[in-house]
Amino acid sequence: MKYNNPIILSDYSDPDVIKYKDAYYLVASSFNHTPILPILKSKNLIDFKLLRYADYKIPFDRFKDVYHGEGVWAPSIRFHNNKFYIIVPYPDEGIWIYETNDIEKGKFTSWPLILGKGIIDPCPIWKDDKCYLVVGFAKSRIGFNSMLGLYEITPDLKKCISDTYQIIYDGHNNNPTIEGPKFYYRNDYFYILAPAGSVKSGWQVALRSKNVYGPYESKIVMLQNDSKINGPHQGALVEYEDDKYVFYHFQDLGPYGRVVLLQPVKWINDWPIIGDVRDELLAGSALESYNYFINKKSNYKIISSDKFNKNRLSLMWQTPANKDKNWFKPTKDGLYLNIVDTNNLPLNKIPNSLLTKLVFYSFEIKTKCIINLINNNDEVGLCYMGNKYSYISVKMINNKKFILLSIGKFNELDKIIKKIPFDDNEIIFNLKYSYPNKYQLGFNNCYFDEVFEATPGRWIGGKYGIFARGKKLGGNAKFLYFNVENETKRK
């Protein structure tokens, strides 16, 4: 039986994966969206479910506001000495460690390991009672990139032994923009798997050395070649059986985000050649489909709809800044969104919108709410959010309700392009998305003629979701359901 790439058509950027017992755990970037550090689980390498988050907020006070593309960048996950570690780069603050004894239910403790700007993409390896951390560099923060550095740190990841990093690989000549390194050890070699080139048109590199400090040989081990899979970018080498490996990586699919793919690995002369191996001397080619590695059925999937029938918020929802408990109230008979004073900010700068990731190629959203708008400027609606965005809403203006169709753009003010009187207290908001990047908005199962272009966000894919805002507290909206129907599958 074959699987098709991507195995996760959803924006779980910069995936890193480990095997523990009979399961596989994936961690991904979350940037400025909270809760942070999504952890996904699979039993068969292919089918994943969103299991939990490592923490509910970003540990810096400034993230009460929205900072697109900042926050949690590419993390790594490792298991050592009966503890799980997630190593997290905050590009403007430093490297933080998150630790737990139980990846599925345990509480994470966290602490800073390295303070400072521009140290990113950390990954540890333990060898001979020592621990080393490989890192990349963000040119926007530290002034350079295309190199990899190495710290020696204590085996418990509590502090650095070396005062600073030592450059162990310079990719300027052969592998520019090398980043996202992941450490491994096999057959007396230290390996670093890392992407180079660029997110949209780069390649996978393997570095190897018998000394952790190098010098490192390099080999390109996967290219796009004639595949439709551009990139292919940053990921994880996983041993699923004794000396049998797979490689997870992401592909940038624009508004769908950085989706997750899986490739076979063939070891040739102690090099991990990834994908379709056509010539043992050359790099592999990214594969669009392949045979299942493990014959194990699974009902795991990425959730996309919400019945709003629980006293807690579904894992599918994130906010673009640290949450305030007064923004919403989940109940068994609906989700209440409270009107929040957002200081006339454009929609992409308000912290209290509930957003979720695209999951299907083409789909239709229906979400019903009961409106309780009591003050002028009270507003509730449904949005598609990217660098360019649009939304449909009901807003109180001069003590009367209106349906508004509005558009916005990163670092610009929103514009109302349609305004219709509305007298009811219930409404169904609609969004219809057509592959690859067009969508329409409507209400009560009728759509406006306007067709919008779906765009990605800052380092992420597009998102959609719901919001409530105003200038005075008191009003709210009760959402009864949020249904996302897979139009691709239905057709």
Residue pairs with C-beta under 8 A, 6 or more apart in sequence:
1 291
1 292
2 289
2 290
2 291
2 292
3 46
3 262
3 289
3 290
3 291
3 292
4 288
4 289
5 229
5 251
5 261
5 262
5 263
5 286
5 287
5 288
5 289
5 290
6 251
6 253
6 259
6 260
6 261
7 46
7 47
7 48
7 260
7 261
7 262
8 40
8 48
8 259
8 260
8 302
9 253
9 256
9 259
9 358
9 359
9 360
9 361
10 256
10 257
10 259
10 260
10 302
10 357
10 358
10 359
10 461
11 256
11 257
11 258
11 259
11 357
11 358
11 460
11 461
11 463
12 26
12 28
12 38
12 40
12 250
12 257
12 258
12 259
12 260
13 28
13 29
13 31
13 74
13 250
13 257
13 258
13 459
13 460
14 28
14 29
14 73
14 74
14 75
14 180
14 234
14 250
14 258
15 26
15 27
15 28
15 234
15 235
15 236
15 248
15 249
15 250
15 260
16 26
16 27
16 28
16 74
16 75
16 76
16 77
16 123
16 182
16 235
16 236
16 248
17 24
17 25
17 26
17 27
17 77
17 235
17 236
17 238
17 248
18 24
18 25
18 77
18 78
18 79
18 236
18 238
19 238
19 239
19 240
20 79
20 84
20 103
22 43
23 41
23 42
23 43
24 41
24 42
24 43
24 45
24 238
24 240
25 39
25 40
25 41
25 51
25 77
25 84
25 103
26 39
26 40
26 41
26 42
26 48
26 77
26 236
26 248
26 260
27 37
27 38
27 39
27 40
27 54
27 75
27 76
27 77
27 86
28 37
28 38
28 40
28 75
29 72
29 73
29 74
29 75
29 459
30 36
30 37
30 38
30 53
30 71
30 72
30 318
31 68
31 69
31 70
31 71
31 72
31 73
31 458
31 459
31 460
32 58
32 63
32 66
32 67
32 68
32 69
32 70
32 71
32 320
32 321
33 71
33 318
33 319
33 320
33 355
33 460
34 56
34 57
34 58
34 63
34 318
34 319
34 321
34 322
34 323
35 53
35 55
35 56
35 57
35 318
35 323
36 53
36 54
36 55
36 56
36 57
36 58
36 71
36 72
37 53
37 54
37 55
37 72
37 75
37 86
37 88
37 98
38 50
38 52
38 53
39 50
39 51
39 52
39 53
39 54
39 103
40 48
40 49
40 50
40 51
41 48
41 49
41 51
41 104
41 300
42 48
42 49
42 298
42 300
43 296
43 298
43 300
44 292
44 293
44 294
44 296
44 297
44 298
45 238
45 240
45 246
45 262
45 292
45 293
45 294
46 262
46 292
46 298
47 298
47 299
47 300
47 301
48 260
48 300
48 301
48 302
49 300
49 301
49 302
49 303
50 302
50 303
50 315
50 316
51 104
52 104
52 105
52 315
53 315
54 86
54 98
54 100
54 108
55 98
55 108
55 110
56 323
57 63
57 322
57 323
58 71
58 72
58 90
58 322
59 96
59 110
60 90
60 93
63 70
63 71
63 321
63 322
64 321
64 322
64 324
64 351
65 321
65 349
65 351
66 320
66 321
66 348
66 349
66 350
66 351
67 321
68 320
68 348
68 410
68 457
68 458
69 457
69 458
69 459
69 460
70 91
70 92
71 90
72 88
72 89
72 90
73 88
73 89
73 90
73 91
73 120
73 121
73 138
74 89
74 120
74 121
74 180
74 234
75 86
75 87
75 88
75 89
76 86
76 87
76 121
76 122
76 123
76 124
76 182
77 84
77 85
77 86
77 87
78 84
78 85
78 87
78 123
78 124
79 85
80 124
80 126
80 155
81 155
82 101
83 99
83 100
83 101
84 99
84 100
84 101
84 102
84 103
84 106
85 97
85 98
85 99
85 124
85 157
86 97
86 98
86 99
86 108
87 95
87 96
87 97
87 98
87 113
87 122
87 123
87 124
87 133
87 157
88 95
88 96
88 97
88 98
88 122
89 95
89 96
89 119
89 120
89 121
89 122
89 135
90 96
91 117
91 118
91 120
91 138
91 140
91 141
92 117
92 141
93 112
93 115
93 117
94 112
94 113
94 114
94 115
94 116
94 117
94 119
95 112
95 113
95 114
95 119
95 122
95 133
95 135
96 110
96 111
96 112
96 113
97 110
97 111
97 112
97 113
97 157
97 158
98 108
98 109
98 110
99 108
99 109
99 110
99 157
100 106
100 107
100 108
100 109
111 158
113 133
113 153
113 157
113 158
113 159
113 160
114 122
114 151
114 160
117 138
117 141
117 142
118 137
118 138
118 139
118 140
118 141
118 142
118 143
119 135
119 137
119 138
119 142
119 149
119 165
120 135
120 136
120 137
120 138
120 179
121 135
121 136
121 179
121 180
121 181
121 234
122 133
122 134
122 135
123 133
123 134
123 135
123 181
123 182
123 183
124 131
124 132
124 133
124 134
124 153
124 157
124 183
125 131
125 132
125 134
125 183
125 184
125 185
125 190
125 212
126 155
127 185
127 190
127 212
129 155
130 152
130 155
131 152
131 153
131 154
131 155
131 157
132 150
132 151
132 152
132 153
132 183
132 212
133 150
133 151
133 152
133 153
134 148
134 149
134 150
134 168
134 181
134 183
134 192
135 148
135 149
135 150
135 151
135 165
135 181
136 145
136 147
136 148
136 149
136 178
136 179
136 180
136 181
136 194
137 144
137 145
137 147
137 149
137 179
138 145
139 145
145 177
145 179
146 170
146 171
146 172
146 175
146 176
146 177
146 178
147 167
147 169
147 170
147 171
147 172
147 178
148 167
148 168
148 169
148 171
148 178
148 181
148 192
148 194
148 207
149 165
149 166
149 167
149 168
150 165
150 166
150 167
150 168
150 212
150 213
151 160
151 161
151 162
151 164
151 165
151 166
152 160
152 161
152 162
153 159
153 160
153 161
153 162
154 160
154 161
166 213
168 212
168 213
168 214
168 216
169 178
169 192
169 207
169 214
169 216
169 218
171 177
171 178
171 196
171 205
171 218
174 218
175 194
175 196
175 197
175 205
175 218
175 220
176 196
176 197
177 196
177 197
177 198
177 202
178 194
178 195
178 196
178 205
179 194
179 195
179 196
179 234
180 194
180 195
180 233
180 234
180 235
181 192
181 193
181 194
182 192
182 193
182 194
182 235
182 236
182 237
183 190
183 191
183 192
184 190
184 191
184 192
184 193
184 237
185 191
186 270
187 270
188 210
189 208
189 209
189 210
189 270
190 208
190 209
190 210
190 211
190 212
191 206
191 207
191 208
191 237
191 272
192 206
192 207
192 208
192 216
193 204
193 205
193 206
193 207
193 221
193 235
193 236
193 237
193 247
193 272
194 204
194 205
194 207
194 234
195 202
195 203
195 204
195 205
195 231
195 232
195 233
195 234
195 235
195 249
196 202
196 203
196 204
196 205
197 203
199 231
199 233
199 252
199 258
200 230
200 231
200 252
201 224
201 230
201 231
202 231
202 232
202 233
203 220
203 222
203 223
203 224
203 232
203 283
204 220
204 221
204 222
204 223
204 232
204 233
204 235
204 247
204 249
204 274
204 283
205 218
205 219
205 220
205 221
206 218
206 219
206 220
206 221
206 271
206 272
207 216
207 217
207 218
208 216
208 217
208 219
208 270
208 271
209 215
209 216
209 217
219 271
219 283
220 283
221 271
221 272
221 273
221 274
221 283
221 284
222 232
222 247
222 249
222 263
222 273
222 274
222 275
222 283
222 284
222 285
222 286
223 283
223 284
223 285
223 286
224 230
224 231
224 232
224 285
224 286
225 283
225 285
225 286
226 285
227 275
227 276
227 285
227 286
227 287
227 288
228 288
229 251
229 261
229 286
229 287
229 288
230 251
230 252
231 249
231 250
231 251
231 252
231 286
232 249
232 250
232 251
232 261
232 263
232 275
232 286
233 249
233 250
233 251
233 252
233 258
234 249
234 250
235 247
235 248
235 249
235 250
236 247
236 248
236 249
237 245
237 246
237 247
237 265
237 272
238 245
238 246
238 247
238 248
239 245
240 246
240 293
240 294
243 267
244 293
245 265
245 267
245 272
246 262
246 263
246 264
246 265
246 293
247 262
247 263
247 264
247 265
247 272
247 274
247 275
248 260
248 261
248 262
248 263
249 260
249 261
249 263
250 258
250 259
250 260
250 261
251 258
251 259
251 261
251 286
252 258
253 259
253 461
254 436
254 437
254 454
254 455
254 456
254 461
255 358
255 386
255 436
255 437
255 454
255 455
255 456
255 461
255 462
256 358
256 361
256 461
256 462
257 357
257 358
257 456
257 460
257 461
257 462
258 460
258 461
261 286
262 290
263 274
263 275
263 284
263 286
263 287
263 290
264 274
264 275
264 287
264 290
264 293
265 272
265 273
265 274
266 272
266 273
266 277
266 284
267 273
268 277
268 280
269 280
273 280
273 283
273 284
274 283
274 284
274 286
275 284
275 285
275 286
275 287
276 284
276 285
276 286
276 287
277 284
278 284
278 285
302 357
302 359
303 314
303 315
303 316
303 359
304 316
304 356
304 359
304 360
304 363
304 484
304 486
305 481
305 482
305 483
305 484
306 314
306 316
306 317
306 335
306 481
306 482
307 481
308 330
308 331
308 334
308 335
308 479
308 480
308 481
308 482
309 332
309 333
310 330
310 332
311 330
311 331
311 332
312 330
313 328
313 330
313 335
313 354
316 356
316 357
317 354
317 355
317 356
317 465
318 354
318 355
318 356
319 327
319 351
319 352
319 353
319 354
319 355
320 348
320 350
320 351
320 353
320 355
321 351
322 351
324 340
324 351
324 352
326 338
326 340
327 337
327 338
327 340
327 352
328 335
328 336
328 337
328 338
328 352
328 354
329 335
329 336
329 338
330 336
334 370
334 478
334 479
334 480
335 478
335 479
336 476
336 477
336 478
336 479
337 354
337 380
337 466
337 467
337 468
337 476
337 477
337 478
337 479
338 468
338 473
338 475
338 476
339 373
339 375
339 378
339 380
339 468
339 469
339 470
339 472
339 473
339 474
339 475
339 476
340 350
340 352
340 468
340 469
340 470
340 473
341 469
341 470
341 471
341 472
341 473
342 350
342 351
342 352
342 469
342 470
344 471
346 408
346 412
346 413
346 414
347 353
347 383
347 385
347 389
347 391
347 406
347 408
347 414
347 467
348 385
348 389
348 408
348 410
350 467
350 469
352 467
352 468
352 469
353 383
353 385
353 465
353 466
353 467
354 465
354 466
354 467
355 385
355 463
355 464
355 465
356 463
356 464
356 465
357 461
357 463
358 433
358 461
358 462
358 463
358 464
359 484
359 486
360 433
360 484
360 486
360 487
360 488
360 489
361 435
361 436
361 488
362 433
362 434
362 435
362 486
362 487
362 488
362 491
363 432
363 433
363 484
363 485
363 486
363 487
363 488
364 430
364 431
364 432
364 433
364 484
364 485
364 487
365 382
365 429
365 430
365 431
365 432
365 433
365 464
365 482
365 483
365 484
365 485
366 428
366 429
366 430
366 445
366 481
366 483
366 485
367 382
367 428
367 429
367 466
367 479
367 481
367 482
367 483
368 426
368 427
368 428
368 429
368 479
368 480
368 481
369 380
369 426
369 427
369 429
369 466
369 477
369 478
369 479
369 480
370 425
370 426
370 477
370 478
370 480
371 380
371 394
371 401
371 424
371 425
371 426
371 427
371 477
372 425
372 475
372 476
372 477
372 478
373 379
373 380
373 394
373 395
373 396
373 401
373 470
373 475
373 477
374 396
374 474
374 475
375 396
375 470
375 471
375 472
375 474
375 475
376 396
376 397
376 398
376 399
376 471
377 395
377 396
377 397
377 470
377 471
377 472
378 395
378 396
378 468
378 469
378 470
378 472
378 475
379 393
379 394
379 395
379 396
379 404
379 467
379 468
379 469
379 470
380 393
380 394
380 466
380 467
380 468
380 477
381 391
381 392
381 393
381 394
381 404
381 429
381 466
381 467
382 391
382 392
382 393
382 429
382 430
382 431
382 441
382 464
382 465
382 466
383 389
383 390
383 391
383 392
383 464
383 465
383 466
383 467
384 390
384 391
384 431
384 433
384 439
384 441
384 452
384 454
384 462
384 463
384 464
385 457
385 462
385 463
385 464
385 465
386 454
386 455
386 456
386 457
386 461
386 462
386 463
387 409
387 410
387 455
387 456
387 457
387 458
388 407
388 408
388 409
388 410
388 452
388 453
388 455
389 407
389 408
389 409
389 455
390 405
390 406
390 407
390 408
390 439
390 441
390 450
390 452
391 405
391 406
391 408
391 441
391 467
392 403
392 404
392 405
392 406
392 429
392 430
392 431
392 441
392 442
392 443
392 448
393 403
393 404
393 406
393 467
394 401
394 402
394 403
394 404
394 422
394 427
395 401
395 402
395 404
396 470
396 475
400 421
401 421
401 422
401 423
402 419
402 420
402 421
402 422
403 418
403 419
403 420
403 421
403 422
403 427
403 443
404 416
404 418
404 419
404 420
405 416
405 417
405 418
405 419
405 441
405 448
405 450
406 414
406 415
406 416
406 417
407 414
407 415
407 417
407 452
408 414
408 415
410 458
417 450
418 448
418 450
427 443
427 444
428 443
428 444
428 445
429 441
429 442
429 443
429 466
430 441
430 442
430 443
430 444
430 445
430 446
430 447
431 439
431 440
431 441
431 442
431 464
432 439
432 440
432 442
432 447
432 487
433 439
433 454
433 487
434 487
435 488
437 453
437 454
437 455
438 451
438 452
438 453
438 454
439 451
439 452
439 454
440 447
440 448
440 449
440 450
440 451
440 452
441 447
441 448
441 450
441 452
442 448
454 462
455 462
456 462
457 463
466 479
466 482
468 475
468 476
468 477
